[in-house]
Amino acid sequence: MALGRLSRRTFVGGAAAVVAAATTTGFTPDPTPARVPPRPSDPTPGRTPAPLPDSRGEPRTSLWEEYTAAPRTHPQIPYVGSAGALGGAGRLPRPPVVENVLAHGATPDGSADSAPAINRALAAAGERGGGTVLVPPGTYRIDGYLHIGDSGVVLRGAGSGRTVLRATRSLTELIGPYGSRYGGDKSAWSWAGGLIWLSPRARHASLVAAIRERAWPFEGWTGNRRDGWTTLTAVRPARRGDRTLTVTDPSRLHRGQLVLLRLADDADHTLLEHMAGDGPGPEAYTWDDKTKLTSYVPYEWPVRITRIDGARVHLERPLPLDARPAWDPRLVSGAEALTGSGVTGLTLQAPLLGQSPHLLDRGYNGVTFQCAYDCWAEDVVVRDVDNGFGLVAASACTLRRTRVEGRGAHHPYFCREGSHDNLVEDFRIAARTVPAPAGTQLHGINVEGLSSHNVWSRGVMETGTFDTHRGMPFANVRTEITVRNDGRHGGDASAGPLYGARFTHWNVTVTNGRAGLVRLDTVAPYSATAGISEVREFDQIDVPDFAGDLHTRLEAYGAPDAVRPRNLYEAQKTFRRC
């Protein structure tokens, strides 16, 4: 074909592919379309064939066999085997105790406000360079919110059944009203902030100042106006799944450094198309009017450098996307991250008040990680909260043995604003203890805002749903979860598609048979649904955002117990170590 007949999109994409192929290696997916199950117009989709037995007589999933042949570049299943703090470490650090909140004036009988004393202890631990702040057994009244702003600081109670923090005031009362940067009368406390808030000290101060000035901020790594970043080096073309980058100038990089890979979209929105799997469907989609979605790019992915060999930079995790010249790939610095900090062994109890009308939450929120990396919560319960556990521009964090209880929450778990590589495991959303007031909304395990490669594993959801909240999250995994699927998803139309590519639901038992974003094969592009209960549609019926063949996979439908491996994340971790 003559050059004059090529469109700008074809020329740029093709040139990038040629350059990337010449400079990197990687798996090239078979172009033959995958099996595509019936479209939503078919009310009675058939079962897929039963899984074949393996050498031990156990059923196996052909999707898993395909994945093991291309673990970093499978077209439907993302690589998430290193999600979570410290690469998904089974044991999280227990730094030595350096402060006791009683020594700073906290009272374990609930008779006085202990928030100032606990915050003094947290700040003192930060000044020491990190360590554990011990909260002995008891009930502590906190009339303010607690802030962990220094790396290496862990707030540790005596166990979620023995140490209770009893909050009395909302974030609206403590900081002020927080409006949406997209307009309207919504309260951003409906999806941001926590009464235990882990975020780097300088970044946190700038956020709080902007809220009080009513200059509603962006919430991520690069500042309130997304201009707080510095280029470290340009990046040569690379492919999804690569663990090394070739850079033009390594002089400002060093081993152990946490950097951001920054990818900017082009005028044809080929980066967004790539996140959706590329091809005719995403190319035909109208992106320009999705103003909330387009505000999420440039895409920013935090990653740690493990080694530098000349111009070759080795990364802690494989690339989540291609790095094509059209997207001006760079390694940049942003906010100094909070690293190595956590919350363990306590319960946060909010006042037993009625749930607020939808999007008007006051900010009785639980534990939120923001601009945090390699941080964690373990054995933590939040009760009677507006929103439970938050990941906001947070990456490589672990929430383990966490629980949301009480009167019912808007977002029991929320994951947004470009949060990546996080792990939520052994979690529970308990059934609400009081009926939902009229005009409220229940979501569940939420993900949105171009968040990618996050995992929800081994969960029990007595209420809620798989809330994919538009903003085109991609390459996320939900595995080995039992859910009473009674919530609804949300999402503004200006936030664009519900799903990008490589969303996977693996071994999901739905106790009430309701579909509600559990079955993916009819709506999500390049997705995999393996081993879910038979489900039926209900009144919130979603249609595909992208026209044409979605290239989706459906296996072991109606048979969660038959799918092998039972837990996709754990199997990927084991396979990674073989």
C-alpha positions in Angstrom: 0.0 0.0 0.0 1.3 3.5 -0.8 2.1 5.7 2.1 -0.4 8.3 0.9 -3.3 5.9 1.5 -2.4 5.4 5.2 -4.4 7.2 7.8 -2.5 8.9 10.6 -3.7 6.2 13.1 -2.5 3.4 10.9 0.8 5.0 10.2 1.6 5.8 13.8 0.4 2.5 15.2 2.1 0.5 12.5 5.3 2.4 12.8 5.3 1.9 16.6 4.6 -1.8 16.2 7.5 -2.2 13.8 9.9 -0.3 16.0 8.8 -2.2 19.1 9.1 -5.6 17.3 12.6 -4.6 16.3 13.8 -3.6 19.7 12.0 -6.0 22.1 10.9 -9.6 22.3 7.6 -11.0 23.5 4.7 -13.3 22.7 2.5 -12.4 19.7 -1.0 -13.6 20.3 -2.6 -15.9 17.8 -4.7 -13.6 15.6 -7.4 -16.3 15.2 -10.5 -15.0 17.2 -11.2 -16.8 20.4 -14.5 -18.5 20.9 -17.2 -16.0 21.4 -20.3 -16.9 23.4 -23.8 -15.7 22.5 -24.5 -12.0 22.6 -26.9 -10.5 25.1 -29.8 -10.9 22.7 -29.7 -14.7 23.3 -31.6 -15.2 26.6 -30.5 -18.7 27.2 -26.7 -19.0 26.5 -25.5 -22.6 26.5 -22.9 -24.1 28.7 -19.4 -24.4 27.6 -17.9 -28.0 27.4 -16.9 -29.5 30.7 -13.2 -29.1 31.5 -11.0 -32.0 30.5 -9.3 -34.0 33.3 -5.6 -33.5 33.9 -3.0 -36.2 34.7 -4.3 -36.5 38.3 -7.9 -36.8 37.2 -8.7 -33.2 38.2 -10.5 -31.0 35.7 -8.4 -28.4 34.1 -9.2 -25.1 32.3 -7.8 -24.6 28.8 -7.6 -20.9 29.6 -5.0 -21.7 32.3 -3.0 -23.8 29.9 -3.0 -21.0 27.4 -2.0 -18.5 30.1 1.0 -20.6 31.2 2.3 -20.5 27.6 2.2 -16.6 27.6 2.0 -15.5 31.2 2.8 -11.8 30.6 1.0 -11.3 27.3 -2.1 -13.5 27.2 -4.9 -11.6 25.3 -7.6 -12.1 27.9 -5.9 -12.8 31.3 -3.6 -10.2 32.9 -0.4 -11.0 34.8 -1.1 -10.2 38.5 1.2 -12.6 40.2 3.2 -9.9 41.9 0.3 -7.7 43.0 0.3 -6.5 46.6 2.9 -5.0 49.0 6.5 -6.3 48.6 5.5 -8.3 45.5 2.6 -10.0 47.3 4.6 -11.1 50.4 2.8 -13.6 52.6 4.2 -12.1 55.7 4.3 -8.3 56.1 6.9 -6.5 58.1 6.6 -6.0 61.9 9.0 -3.1 62.6 10.0 -2.7 66.3 7.8 -0.7 68.6 9.2 2.9 69.0 6.1 4.7 70.4 3.2 3.8 72.7 0.2 6.1 72.4 -0.4 5.9 76.1 2.9 7.8 76.6 1.6 10.6 74.5 -1.6 11.0 76.5 -4.1 8.6 74.8 -6.8 7.2 77.1 -8.0 3.6 76.5 -11.3 4.1 78.4 -12.9 6.4 75.8 -13.2 9.3 78.3 -11.3 11.9 76.2 -10.2 12.6 72.7 -7.2 10.5 71.9 -6.7 11.6 68.3 -4.1 14.3 69.1 -2.1 11.8 71.2 -2.1 9.1 68.5 -1.1 11.7 65.9 1.7 12.9 68.1 2.9 9.3 68.4 2.7 8.7 64.7 4.7 11.9 64.0 7.3 11.0 66.6 7.8 7.6 64.9 8.2 9.3 61.6 10.9 11.6 63.1 12.7 8.5 64.3 12.8 7.1 60.8 9.9 4.7 61.2 8.7 2.0 63.5 5.6 0.7 65.1 3.2 2.9 67.1 1.5 0.6 69.6 -2.2 1.1 70.6 -2.8 -1.2 73.6 -6.1 -2.9 74.2 -9.0 -0.5 74.9 -11.5 1.8 73.4 -10.1 5.2 72.2 -12.3 8.1 71.3 -11.0 10.0 68.3 -12.6 13.4 67.6 -10.2 14.0 64.7 -8.8 11.9 61.9 -5.5 10.0 62.1 -2.8 10.6 59.5 0.2 8.4 58.8 2.4 10.7 56.7 5.9 9.2 57.1 7.3 6.0 55.5 8.0 3.0 57.6 5.4 3.9 60.3 2.9 1.2 61.4 -0.1 1.8 63.6 -0.6 -1.5 65.5 -3.4 -2.4 67.8 -3.7 -5.5 70.0 -6.1 -7.1 67.5 -9.3 -6.1 65.8 -11.3 -7.6 68.7 -9.2 -5.8 71.4 -8.3 -2.3 70.2 -11.2 0.0 69.1 -11.0 3.5 67.8 -14.4 5.2 68.2 -14.7 8.1 65.7 -17.1 10.9 66.5 -16.8 13.4 63.6 -16.8 13.2 59.8 -14.3 14.5 57.4 -16.7 17.2 56.4 -16.6 18.5 60.0 -12.9 18.1 60.3 -11.6 19.4 57.0 -14.7 20.9 55.3 -17.0 20.2 52.3 -15.2 18.5 49.4 -16.8 19.1 46.0 -16.3 17.3 42.8 -13.8 18.7 40.3 -16.3 17.7 37.6 -19.0 20.0 39.0 -22.4 19.4 40.5 -23.3 19.2 44.1 -21.7 15.9 44.9 -19.5 15.3 47.9 -16.1 13.9 47.0 -16.0 12.4 50.5 -18.2 9.8 48.8 -15.1 8.4 47.2 -12.1 9.9 48.9 -10.3 10.3 52.3 -10.3 8.2 55.5 -10.5 8.7 59.2 -7.3 6.7 59.1 -5.5 8.3 56.1 -2.2 7.1 54.9 -0.6 9.6 52.5 2.8 11.3 52.2 3.0 14.3 54.5 3.7 17.0 51.8 1.2 15.6 49.3 -1.4 15.3 52.0 -0.9 18.9 53.2 -1.4 20.1 49.6 -4.6 18.1 49.2 -6.1 19.4 52.5 -5.2 23.0 51.6 -6.8 22.7 48.2 -10.0 21.3 49.8 -10.2 24.1 52.3 -9.7 26.6 49.5 -12.4 24.9 47.5 -9.9 24.4 44.6 -11.0 20.8 44.1 -7.8 18.9 43.3 -6.7 16.0 41.2 -5.7 13.3 43.8 -2.8 11.5 42.2 1.0 11.4 42.2 1.5 14.5 40.1 -0.2 17.2 42.1 -3.5 19.0 42.4 -3.3 20.3 38.9 -1.3 17.3 37.5 1.7 19.5 36.9 3.9 18.3 39.7 6.3 16.0 37.9 9.8 16.1 36.4 11.1 14.1 33.5 13.9 11.7 34.4 14.4 10.2 31.0 12.7 9.3 27.7 11.9 5.7 27.1 12.5 3.6 23.9 9.6 1.5 22.4 8.7 -1.5 24.5 5.9 -4.0 24.7 3.4 -5.1 27.3 5.0 -7.8 29.4 8.6 -6.6 29.1 10.4 -6.3 32.4 13.2 -4.0 31.1 13.1 -0.6 29.4 15.8 1.0 27.3 16.1 4.7 28.2 17.9 7.6 26.5 19.6 8.8 29.7 20.0 6.7 32.8 22.0 9.3 34.8 19.1 10.3 37.0 18.0 6.8 37.8 19.3 4.4 40.5 18.5 1.0 41.9 15.6 0.9 44.3 14.1 4.2 43.0 10.4 4.5 42.7 9.5 6.1 39.4 6.3 6.7 37.3 6.0 5.5 33.8 4.0 8.2 32.1 2.1 7.6 28.8 0.3 10.5 27.2 -2.6 9.9 24.8 -2.5 11.2 21.2 -5.2 13.1 19.2 -6.7 9.8 17.9 -6.9 8.3 21.4 -4.8 5.3 20.5 -3.6 4.9 24.1 -7.2 4.5 25.3 -7.9 2.1 22.3 -4.9 0.1 23.4 -6.2 -0.1 27.0 -9.4 -1.5 25.5 -7.6 -4.2 23.5 -7.1 -2.3 20.1 -9.0 -3.3 17.0 -12.1 -2.1 15.1 -14.4 -1.8 18.2 -12.2 0.7 20.2 -11.3 2.5 17.0 -14.9 3.2 16.3 -15.7 4.3 19.8 -16.3 8.0 20.4 -13.7 9.1 23.0 -13.7 12.9 22.7 -16.9 13.6 24.6 -15.8 11.3 27.5 -14.3 14.3 29.3 -14.0 12.6 32.7 -12.2 9.6 31.2 -9.8 11.7 29.2 -8.9 13.7 32.4 -7.4 10.4 33.7 -4.6 10.5 31.0 -1.7 10.7 30.9 -1.6 7.2 32.4 0.8 7.1 35.4 2.2 3.7 36.6 4.4 3.6 39.6 7.2 1.0 39.6 10.4 0.3 41.4 13.7 -0.1 39.6 15.5 -3.3 40.5 18.7 -3.0 38.4 20.3 -0.8 35.8 22.6 -2.1 33.1 23.8 0.8 31.0 20.7 2.1 29.3 18.6 -0.9 30.2 16.5 -0.5 33.3 15.0 -3.5 35.0 11.6 -3.2 36.7 9.9 -4.8 39.7 6.9 -5.7 37.6 6.3 -6.3 33.8 4.9 -3.4 31.8 1.1 -3.2 31.9 0.9 -1.6 28.4 3.0 -1.0 25.3 5.3 2.0 25.3 4.8 3.4 21.8 6.5 6.6 20.5 3.1 8.2 19.8 2.5 8.3 23.6 5.7 10.1 24.5 6.8 7.4 27.1 8.9 8.8 29.9 10.0 7.9 33.4 9.2 10.8 35.6 9.2 11.7 39.3 6.1 12.8 41.1 5.1 13.1 44.8 7.4 11.4 47.2 5.6 8.1 48.0 4.6 6.8 51.3 6.2 3.3 51.6 6.4 0.6 54.1 3.6 1.9 56.3 0.5 0.1 57.6 -2.4 -0.3 59.9 -2.9 -3.6 61.8 -5.0 -5.1 64.5 -7.8 -2.7 65.3 -11.4 -1.8 64.7 -12.5 1.7 63.6 -16.1 2.4 64.8 -18.0 5.3 63.3 -21.3 6.7 64.8 -24.3 4.7 64.0 -26.0 7.2 61.8 -28.2 6.7 58.8 -26.5 6.3 55.4 -26.5 9.6 53.4 -28.2 10.1 50.1 -26.2 9.0 47.1 -23.0 11.0 46.5 -23.7 13.2 49.6 -21.6 11.3 52.1 -20.2 13.2 55.0 -17.0 11.3 55.2 -17.3 8.8 58.0 -14.8 6.8 56.0 -12.5 4.0 57.1 -8.9 3.5 56.0 -7.6 5.1 52.8 -4.2 4.8 51.1 -3.3 7.6 48.8 0.0 8.0 46.9 1.1 5.0 48.8 3.3 2.1 47.6 4.2 -1.1 49.5 1.8 -0.3 52.3 -0.8 -2.4 54.0 -3.7 -3.0 56.3 -4.1 -6.3 58.1 -6.7 -7.6 60.6 -8.6 -4.3 60.4 -12.4 -3.9 60.8 -14.4 -0.8 59.9 -18.0 -0.5 61.2 -20.9 1.9 60.4 -18.9 3.8 57.8 -19.9 5.7 54.7 -17.0 4.1 52.8 -14.8 1.3 54.0 -11.3 0.8 52.6 -9.9 3.1 49.9 -7.1 2.9 47.3 -6.7 6.3 45.7 -3.7 6.6 43.3 -2.2 3.8 45.5 -0.1 1.0 44.1 1.4 -2.3 45.3 -0.6 -2.2 48.6 -2.1 -5.1 50.4 -5.4 -5.3 52.3 -5.5 -8.6 54.2 -8.1 -10.0 56.6 -10.2 -6.8 56.4 -13.9 -6.5 57.1 -16.7 -4.0 56.6 -19.6 -4.3 59.0 -22.6 -2.4 60.3 -25.3 -0.2 58.9 -24.2 -0.5 55.3 -21.7 1.4 53.2 -21.8 3.3 49.9 -18.4 1.9 48.8 -17.2 -0.9 51.1 -14.0 -1.0 49.0 -13.0 1.6 46.5 -10.1 1.5 44.0 -9.7 4.6 41.8 -7.7 7.5 40.4 -5.1 5.2 38.7 -4.5 2.6 41.4 -2.5 -0.3 40.2 -1.1 -3.7 41.4 -3.0 -3.8 44.7 -4.1 -7.0 46.5 -7.3 -7.3 48.6 -7.5 -10.8 50.0 -9.4 -12.7 52.7 -11.9 -9.8 52.9 -15.6 -9.7 54.0 -18.5 -7.4 53.5 -21.0 -8.2 56.1 -24.7 -7.9 55.7 -26.0 -4.5 56.7 -27.5 -4.3 60.2 -30.2 -1.7 59.4 -32.3 -1.3 56.2 -30.9 1.0 53.5 -32.6 4.4 53.6 -34.4 5.6 50.5 -32.1 7.4 48.0 -28.9 5.7 49.0 -26.7 3.4 46.9 -24.7 0.3 47.6 -21.8 -0.7 45.4 -19.3 -3.3 46.7 -15.8 -3.9 45.5 -15.3 -0.9 43.3 -12.7 -0.2 40.6 -12.5 2.8 38.2 -10.4 5.5 36.8 -8.0 3.5 34.5 -7.0 1.4 37.6 -5.2 -1.8 36.5 -3.8 -5.1 37.6 -5.6 -5.1 41.0 -6.7 -8.3 42.6 -9.6 -9.2 44.9 -9.1 -12.7 46.2 -10.8 -15.1 48.7 -13.7 -12.8 49.6 -17.1 -13.2 51.1 -19.6 -10.5 50.1 -22.9 -10.9 52.0 -24.0 -7.8 50.2 -22.8 -5.6 47.3 -21.7 -6.3 43.8 -18.6 -6.2 41.5 -18.8 -2.5 41.0 -16.9 -1.6 37.8 -17.7 2.1 37.9 -16.8 3.2 34.4 -13.6 5.2 33.9 -12.4 2.1 31.9 -10.4 0.1 34.5 -8.6 -2.7 32.7 -6.6 -5.9 33.5 -8.1 -6.5 37.0 -8.9 -9.9 38.6 -11.6 -11.1 41.0 -11.1 -14.7 42.1 -12.5 -17.2 44.6 -15.3 -15.0 45.9 -18.7 -15.8 47.1 -21.2 -13.0 46.7 -24.9 -12.3 47.4 -25.2 -10.0 44.5 -27.6 -7.3 45.6 -25.8 -4.0 44.8 -25.7 -1.9 41.7 -22.8 -0.3 39.8 -22.5 3.4 39.1 -20.5 5.7 36.9 -21.0 8.9 35.0 -21.4 8.6 31.2 -18.6 11.0 30.7 -16.3 8.5 32.3 -16.6 6.2 29.3 -16.5 2.4 29.1 -17.2 0.1 32.0 -14.2 -2.1 31.1 -11.0 -2.1 29.2 -9.2 -5.3 28.1 -8.1 -8.3 30.2 -10.7 -8.2 33.0 -10.9 -11.7 34.5 -13.5 -13.2 36.9 -12.4 -16.7 38.1 -14.2 -19.0 40.5 -17.1 -16.8 41.6 -20.1 -18.2 43.4 -23.2 -16.1 43.2 -25.7 -17.1 45.9 -28.7 -15.3 44.5 -28.2 -16.0 40.8 -28.1 -12.3 39.8 -25.7 -11.3 37.0 -24.8 -7.7 37.9 -21.3 -7.4 36.4 -20.1 -10.9 37.4 -20.5 -12.4 34.0 -18.2 -10.6 31.6 -18.4 -12.3 28.2 -21.2 -10.2 26.8 -19.9 -6.8 27.9 -16.1 -6.6 28.5 -13.6 -6.7 25.6 -10.8 -9.3 25.6 -12.1 -10.7 29.0 -12.2 -14.1 30.6 -15.0 -15.5 32.8 -14.1 -18.9 34.2 -16.0 -20.9 36.7 -19.0 -18.7 37.8 -22.5 -19.6 38.9 -25.3 -19.5 36.4 -26.7 -16.0 36.6 -29.6 -14.1 35.2 -30.0 -10.5 34.2 -31.9 -8.0 36.3 -33.1 -4.5 35.8 -29.6 -2.9 35.4 -28.7 -4.5 32.1 -25.4 -3.4 30.5 -24.7 -3.5 26.8 -21.2 -3.6 25.3 -19.4 -0.2 24.9 -17.6 -1.5 21.9 -19.1 -2.7 18.6 -18.2 -6.0 16.9 -16.4 -9.0 18.2 -15.4 -8.6 21.8 -12.9 -11.6 21.7 -14.1 -12.8 25.1 -13.8 -16.2 26.7 -16.3 -18.2 28.9 -15.4 -21.5 30.5 -16.9 -23.7 33.2 -20.0 -21.6 33.2 -22.4 -22.7 36.0 -19.6 -24.7 37.7 -17.4 -22.7 40.0 -16.3 -25.8 41.8 -15.0 -27.4 38.6 -12.5 -24.7 37.6 -8.8 -25.3 38.1 -6.8 -23.7 39.5 -9.4 -22.5 42.0 -7.6 -19.2 42.7 -6.1 -17.4 39.7 -3.9 -15.0 41.7 -2.4 -17.8 43.9 -1.8 -20.0 40.8 0.0 -17.1 39.1 2.2 -16.6 42.2 3.1 -20.2 42.3 3.8 -20.4 38.5 5.9 -17.3 38.7 8.2 -19.0 41.3 8.6 -22.2 39.4 
